[in-house]
Amino acid sequence: MSLARAFLFVPADSERKLARAAESGADALILDLEDSVATDRKPLARAMAADWLAARGAARPEAWVRINALESGLAMADLAAVVRARPDGIVLPKCSGPSALWSLDAALSALEAREGLADRSIVVMPIATETPASLFALGAYARSPRLAALTWGGEDLAAAVGAKANRTADGSWDELYRLARCLTLAGAAAAEVPAIDTVYADFRNETGFAADCAEARRMGFAGRLAIHPSQVPIILAAFAPTAEERAWAEEVVAAFSENPGAGVVSLHGKMVDRPHLLQARRILGTR
């Protein structure tokens, strides 16, 4: 699977939005069965998501499905409906930690076997900070099955702790959410998967969003979640490597290719090591 930069949420019960989603230019679409779908419409959303997945063509963005939380009692019905249509990945909300991924892994393996799919062909991206307890598990994802990326969320976390807001008057994240953001970044790095930054709710504020994306890229995030198609080009521009970054990355990869057993190589008089190689591969969109 490619290293997507822009992930666009699409309500799975909206025929109009599903029909136009691929036109957004997003690298990946997340068909949403959770927050954007009312309870009485979830069976319809499952069926529409499965039909859309089954009908998509060869030239397509990645297709993910955000299921309902494992504790909701709805997740297994979500999985049973969509696995047969072969999504590229599952987004797991309110993930409590790696143990939740093992539970999801078992369910997906059973459904993949039922549908004749290769075991663990469907990967997972947890939303890893939506409960207070989940913040204490962010360093433990390294051996999690199916893990393809880590992302975070501040809205449910704010509700869980009883916060009136999760951003300060100037629009920056408040303390707890800066912590969650940083821990997600560190947890993803420890697990050697990309960190994907969370949604920016004020989608009409393009200037603020661009600045927030630039900050996320500087910190080390590899991409971002979007809630509106207008946010996609901003994400793609912010997270695209510059010509100088690509040139550096190509040189690093070439240097290690010439010295495959080396832990450290010299490049223009400076020493670069394996973490630099990982960074270079991410810039080039390779693993």
Residue pairs with C-beta under 8 A, 6 or more apart in sequence:
1 62
1 88
1 89
1 123
1 148
2 27
2 62
2 285
3 194
3 222
3 223
3 282
3 285
3 286
3 287
4 26
4 27
4 28
4 61
4 62
4 223
5 27
5 222
5 223
5 224
5 235
5 236
5 239
5 240
6 25
6 26
6 27
6 28
6 223
6 224
6 226
6 231
6 232
6 235
6 236
6 239
7 26
7 27
7 28
7 29
7 30
7 64
7 196
7 223
7 224
7 225
7 226
8 21
8 24
8 26
8 28
8 29
8 30
8 226
8 227
8 229
8 231
8 232
9 30
9 32
9 36
9 66
9 199
9 225
9 226
9 227
10 17
10 18
10 21
10 29
10 30
10 31
10 32
11 17
11 32
11 36
11 37
11 45
12 18
12 31
12 32
12 33
12 37
12 45
12 46
12 48
12 49
12 52
12 65
13 37
13 38
13 41
13 42
13 44
13 45
13 48
15 48
18 31
18 48
18 52
20 229
21 29
21 229
22 29
22 56
22 60
22 61
23 229
24 229
24 232
25 232
25 233
25 236
26 61
26 226
26 229
26 232
27 61
27 62
27 223
27 236
28 61
28 62
28 63
28 64
28 88
29 61
29 62
29 63
29 64
30 64
30 65
30 66
30 91
30 225
31 49
31 52
31 53
31 63
31 64
31 65
31 66
31 82
31 87
32 45
32 65
32 66
33 42
33 45
33 46
33 49
33 65
33 66
33 67
33 68
33 74
33 78
34 66
34 67
34 68
34 69
34 93
35 93
37 45
42 68
42 74
42 77
42 78
43 77
46 77
46 78
46 81
46 82
47 81
49 65
49 81
49 82
49 85
50 81
50 82
50 84
50 85
51 85
52 63
52 85
53 63
53 65
53 82
53 85
53 86
53 87
54 84
54 85
54 86
56 63
62 88
62 89
63 87
63 88
64 87
64 88
64 89
64 90
64 91
64 125
65 78
65 82
65 87
65 89
65 90
65 91
66 90
66 91
66 92
66 93
67 74
67 75
67 78
67 79
67 82
67 90
67 91
67 92
67 93
68 74
68 75
68 78
68 93
69 75
69 92
69 93
69 94
70 92
70 94
70 100
70 103
70 104
71 94
75 104
75 107
76 107
79 90
79 107
79 108
79 111
80 111
83 108
83 111
83 112
83 114
83 115
83 117
83 122
84 111
84 115
86 115
86 117
86 121
86 122
87 122
88 122
88 123
89 122
89 123
89 124
89 125
89 148
90 104
90 108
90 122
90 123
90 124
90 125
91 124
91 125
91 126
91 127
91 151
92 100
92 101
92 104
92 124
92 125
92 126
92 127
93 127
93 130
93 153
93 156
94 127
94 130
94 131
94 134
94 156
95 101
95 126
95 127
95 128
95 130
95 134
96 131
96 133
96 134
96 137
97 128
97 133
97 134
97 136
97 137
97 140
97 141
98 137
98 140
98 141
98 143
98 144
100 126
101 124
101 126
101 141
101 144
101 145
101 146
101 147
102 144
102 145
104 124
104 146
105 120
105 124
105 145
105 146
108 120
108 122
108 124
108 146
109 119
109 120
112 118
112 119
112 120
112 121
112 122
113 119
120 145
120 146
122 146
123 146
123 147
123 148
124 145
124 146
124 147
124 148
125 147
125 148
125 149
125 150
125 151
125 196
126 141
126 147
126 150
126 151
127 151
127 152
127 153
128 134
128 137
128 138
128 141
128 150
128 151
128 152
128 184
128 187
129 135
129 138
129 152
129 153
129 154
129 157
129 180
129 183
129 184
130 152
130 153
130 155
130 156
130 157
130 160
131 156
131 157
131 160
132 157
132 160
132 161
135 179
135 180
135 183
138 150
138 183
138 184
138 186
138 187
139 183
139 186
139 187
139 190
140 187
141 147
141 150
141 187
141 188
141 190
141 191
141 193
142 190
142 191
142 192
144 191
147 191
147 193
148 193
148 194
149 188
149 193
149 194
149 195
149 196
149 222
150 184
150 187
150 188
150 191
150 193
150 194
150 195
150 196
151 184
151 195
151 196
151 197
151 198
151 225
152 180
152 181
152 184
152 197
152 198
153 198
153 199
154 166
154 173
154 177
154 180
154 181
154 198
155 166
155 199
155 201
157 166
157 176
157 177
157 180
158 165
158 166
158 177
161 176
163 174
163 176
165 174
166 173
166 174
166 176
166 177
167 173
167 174
167 177
168 174
171 202
171 208
172 178
173 181
181 197
181 198
181 219
182 219
184 195
185 195
185 219
185 220
185 221
187 195
188 194
188 195
189 195
189 220
192 278
194 221
194 222
194 223
194 282
195 220
195 221
195 222
196 221
196 222
196 223
196 224
196 225
197 213
197 216
197 221
197 223
197 224
197 225
198 224
198 225
199 225
199 226
199 227
200 208
200 209
200 212
200 213
200 224
200 227
200 231
201 227
202 208
202 209
203 209
203 227
203 228
203 230
203 231
206 230
206 234
209 231
209 234
210 234
210 237
210 238
213 224
213 234
213 235
213 238
213 239
214 238
216 224
216 238
217 238
217 239
221 239
222 239
222 282
223 235
223 239
224 231
224 235
224 238
224 239
226 232
226 235
241 249
241 283
241 284
245 283
246 283
246 284
248 280
248 283
249 279
249 280
249 281
249 283
249 284
250 280
250 284
251 267
251 268
252 267
252 272
252 276
252 277
252 279
252 280
253 277
253 280
253 281
253 284
253 286
255 265
255 266
255 267
255 272
256 262
256 265
256 277
258 265
259 265
263 273
263 274
264 271
264 272
264 273
264 274
265 271
265 272
265 273
266 272
281 287
